[in-house]
Amino acid sequence: MAEQISASNSAPAAAPTTSATPAAPAVATRAGAAPTTLWAERTGTREYVGRSSRGAEVLIGSQGVPGRFTPGELLKIALAACSGLSADLPLARKLGDHFDATIRVSGDPDRENEVYPQLDEVFELDLSELDDEARERLLVTVQRSIDKVCTVGRTLKAGTKVTLSFEIDG
């Protein structure tokens, strides 16, 4: 049986602890939905494939590896996609199901502290068919929807506890 060692970012410089109970590998889901398991497998030097139990894959690597996202880029894409998905219903109600939207996200890392101190999103939409009042109402509704249900954005704004455990063979 593999030994599991855990560490947490909530304690300053604490030594890893050993636990006999494995960490839950599944991602929490809405009631009635099957849990999704997520993992990253090493495929080469500084190269991983992110996978889900639903069959999705994403190529991950350092910045110099062509055709792969860096973890920081995936964080930004997750934010943009979450904002888009959170805004999709109110936008479709007003614009119809076939509207175009692009959410661009940027932010430079603070390499000394290894954090992104700020991420900036720009939601690109064609609202030329709406008058000024309807446009303003829609944008307020979209902003409220994103603020209420974008889990990625809410998590980034609030911060989160991150734990790390190791399963060691041998």
N, C-alpha and C positions, 0 to 999 in steps of 0.2 A: 504494500500500500504506500502511496506517495505521502510524504510529510507535507503539511501546509504551514507556511510561515506568513504572518500578516504584519503589515505596517500601515500607519495612517498619517495623513498630512496634518491632523489636528494636534498632534503632540510634537513639541520642538525637539528635533534630533533624538527621538526615542529609538531604541533598538528594536528590530523586528521581533514579533512574538510568534510562538508556535501554537497552532490550533488543530484539534482533531476534527473539527467540523468544517467541511469545505464551504467556501463562499458560494452564494447563489449565482449561477452563471447566467440566468435568464434576465431579460429586461422586463420591467413591469409593463403591463398592458392594461387596456380598458377591460372592464368586466366582460367575461364570456369569450375573450380572444385568447388564443394560445400564446404562451410566452415566446418571445423571440430570443434566441441565444446568439450572441455576437462574439467574434474572436478575430485575432490577427495572427496569421501564420507566416513565419520567416521563409522566404523563398530564395534569398541570396544576400550578399553583403549589402546592408542598409536597404533591403527590399522586403516588403511584406505584402500579403493579400489580406484585406479585410473581408470577412465573410459573415453571412447571417444564416440562421437555420431556415430562412425562407428562400434561400438560393441566390441571394444577391452577392456581388463581389465588387470590390474597389481596389485598384492597384495603388500601393503606398510606397514611398521611398523618399530619400533625401532629395534636396533641390536639384542636384546634378543628374538625377536619373530620369531620362526621357520617358514620357508616357505615364508618369505616376504623380499622384498628389502627395504633397507633404502633409503631415498631421495638422499643421497650422492652416493650410489651405482647406483641408476637410472641415476644420472647425468653422471657418468663414463660410464655406458652402452650406454647412448644416444650418447656420444662422439665416442665410439668404433663403434657403429652401423652406425652412420653418416659417419665416415671415410670409413667403409666397403661399404656402399651404394654408396658413392661418387667415389670409386675406381672400382666398379663392372664392368662398361662398358669397360674401357680400359683393365682391366684384362681379361674379357671374350673375347674381340677381339683378344688378344694374346694367351690366354691359352685354349680357348673354354669355353662353357657355364657351364661345370661341374667341375670347379676347386674348390679345398678346400682352405678355408682361415679362420683364426682365428685372431681376434684383441683383444689383452689383454690390459687392461688399469689399471693403479695403481696410487696411490698418497695418501699420508698420510695427514689427516687434521691437521691444526693448531688449536687446541681446544681453545686456549686463544683468538684467533680472529675469530673463526668459519668460516674459509675459507680453501680451498685447494690451497696452494701456488704453487703447481706444479702437473700436471697430465702427466704421461708417457704412451705412446701407443707403443705397439710392434705388428707389422703386420706380422703374420706367413704365409708364402707362400712356396710352392714347385716350385722353378724355375729351377730345375735341368735339364730340357729339353732345356733350353736356353743357348746360349754361353754368355760369359762375356759382350760383347758389347750389345747384345739384352736385357740382364738382366738389365744393367745400364739404357738403354733407357726406358725400361718399368717402372723401379722404379722412374725415373724422371717424366715420364708422370703421374704415379699414385700420386706422391707427388703434382704435379701441380693441378691435378683434385681435390684432397682433399682440398688443399689450396683455390681453386676457388669456390667449391660448397658445402663444408661441413658447413652448417649453424650453427650447434652446435659448432664446433671448431672455426669458425669465430666469433661467439657471445662470446664465452669464452675468446678468445684472445683480442677482442675489449672492452669487458665489456658491460653492458646494463643497461638501466634505468628500475627499477622494481617499479610498483605501487601496492598498496593494497587498496581495498575498502571493506566496510562491508555493507551487507544488513541486517538491523535489523528489526525484527517483534516486534510490540508492542510499 
